[in-house]
């Protein structure tokens, strides 16, 4: 699979990634401002 061809079908290229990660929690999910600040600075 060549990603940099002139006729890349991005829907097909991204589909396996979406299937792999669709049920995982976002790593930047936070419950309060303090948690967000810690994640950003660390």
C-alpha positions as CSV (number, residue, x, y, z in Angstrom):
1,X,0.0,0.0,0.0
2,X,1.6,3.2,-1.2
3,X,0.4,6.2,0.8
4,X,1.8,8.9,-1.5
5,X,0.4,7.8,-4.8
6,X,-1.5,10.5,-6.7
7,X,-4.7,8.4,-6.5
8,X,-4.7,7.2,-2.9
9,X,-8.2,6.2,-1.6
10,X,-7.9,7.5,1.9
11,X,-11.2,5.9,3.0
12,X,-9.5,2.5,2.4
13,X,-6.2,3.5,4.0
14,X,-7.8,4.9,7.2
15,X,-10.4,2.2,7.7
16,X,-8.1,-0.4,9.4
17,X,-6.9,2.3,11.8
18,X,-10.5,3.3,12.6
19,X,-11.5,-0.3,13.2
20,X,-8.5,-0.8,15.5
21,X,-9.0,2.3,17.6
22,X,-12.7,3.0,17.6
23,X,-13.5,1.5,21.0
24,X,-10.4,2.9,22.8
25,X,-10.6,5.8,25.1
26,X,-8.9,9.0,23.9
27,X,-5.6,9.5,25.6
28,X,-6.4,13.2,26.2
29,X,-9.7,12.5,27.9
30,X,-9.7,14.3,31.3
31,X,-12.2,14.9,34.1
32,X,-11.0,18.2,35.3
33,X,-8.7,21.1,34.4
34,X,-5.9,19.9,36.6
35,X,-5.7,16.6,34.8
36,X,-5.6,18.3,31.5
37,X,-2.8,20.6,32.6
38,X,-0.8,17.7,33.9
39,X,-1.2,15.8,30.6
40,X,-0.2,18.8,28.5
41,X,2.9,19.7,30.5
42,X,4.2,16.2,31.1
